[in-house]
Amino acid sequence: MSASGPVNVQGSRPAAAGLHLDENHDGAIYGTTLPLIVVASIAVILRIAVRLMRGRPKIESIPYGVGRHQLLLTPSDVVIVWKCMYSQMILYATSVTFAKISALLFYRRLFDFTWLFWAGLFLVLSYWLTAIIAINVACRPTHYLWDRYAEDPGNGFCDFSVLDFFFANGIWAMIIDAIILCMPIPCCLKLQMPPSERAVVIGILLVGGGVCITSVMRIIALANELHTPDVTYAAGPVFMWSTLEPSMAIICACLPTFAPFLRVWYWSLCAKA
């Protein structure tokens, strides 16, 4: 029968003969992983550079008609536009979800956010699941979402309007952004924090406010898309704001890693003063 209580992780027996407890794999881990991380980063930069050298980079949805009047497009172009919209909706929901989770994890590390963290995580994941499920079940079969604009659409039907859903879902996402933005404010007012950490939190709040603004602009663009038959033309601003919002959210999520730089900058200012 096992005994309850704390476990002695070192064991009850002495170390075996020839075992050097000061040995570890730190050198092997750092020596193999860090060079590959650096090489992989350089490879990505070089890939982008080669792409720029070979010609002007492009977003695949633009040449096929996003932001252009639908009357000027062929049915096959409209099909491709809707395929791009389908992919973009999934990528948008996933990217902003991970950015929101990153912000929640940062708050949890700084503050006593146990129940608020889980409540926020539930809201964020419910948003993502709802968006992913909705985009895949709106039309039956799923590919009818874009095939309905083809010359031969085939058989299928849509249970609800994807644009209507994502307009409502965008409002819900904006509310979640506002909740996450306001979460740390009471704690920031109460706690004594190092200047570098306070600067990081303030920076996150400022950029988070920018994320909320871009979210509002995206909702306005979605509303315009709902009230026009020229969907491909109205989709241009939607694509633009749907790209800007997760980009700003990623910047916001990366700000906590800038603490060492802010700390050096702060102390350099103090030294000059």
Order of alpha helices (4+ residues) and beta strands (2+ residues): alpha-alpha-alpha-beta-alpha-beta-alpha-alpha-alpha-alpha-alpha
